[in-house]
């Protein structure tokens, strides 16, 4: 199974993914950002974009890497990755389910004032560089929210810690 944690930048996807991986024996964390980093030096000269998700090879490689890792490792794969473009999500989801892998799509959600506060007060290494990017994408998240609500299981993060969210996800995927 693949547990995909979607949601706006700064909502706590990676922290929740780490908590979930610790709770779920045999699980592994796959960060699709690494695929974007790998492609950036190859694709940027040919196709400059503002977001590596716009590159079709990113979407293809993320799906194929997830399939390969899931098959090789045999356990649940936890994927914390914001996907705000509906047809990108459909492309990824279609590829994963075509490989007969169950996909559980969760939307970690917080309201805009909470997200703005979390992003502007984040003190983790590198957060100051990511801050403008994260803040600039809050309107994109708001625009994507209608389709995300129908495509994913919504989990509000405001009243819950990442540990509690991980437990909620675990009970949803392992009743």
Secondary structure as GFF3:
##gff-version 3
##sequence-region A 1 175
A	DSSP	beta_strand	2	7	.	.	.	ID=ss1
A	DSSP	alpha_helix	13	23	.	.	.	ID=ss2
A	DSSP	beta_strand	28	29	.	.	.	ID=ss3
A	DSSP	alpha_helix	33	46	.	.	.	ID=ss4
A	DSSP	three_ten_helix	52	54	.	.	.	ID=ss5
A	DSSP	alpha_helix	56	73	.	.	.	ID=ss6
A	DSSP	beta_strand	77	80	.	.	.	ID=ss7
A	DSSP	alpha_helix	86	98	.	.	.	ID=ss8
A	DSSP	beta_strand	103	109	.	.	.	ID=ss9
A	DSSP	alpha_helix	112	121	.	.	.	ID=ss10
A	DSSP	alpha_helix	127	136	.	.	.	ID=ss11
A	DSSP	alpha_helix	138	151	.	.	.	ID=ss12
A	DSSP	beta_strand	153	156	.	.	.	ID=ss13
A	DSSP	alpha_helix	162	173	.	.	.	ID=ss14
###
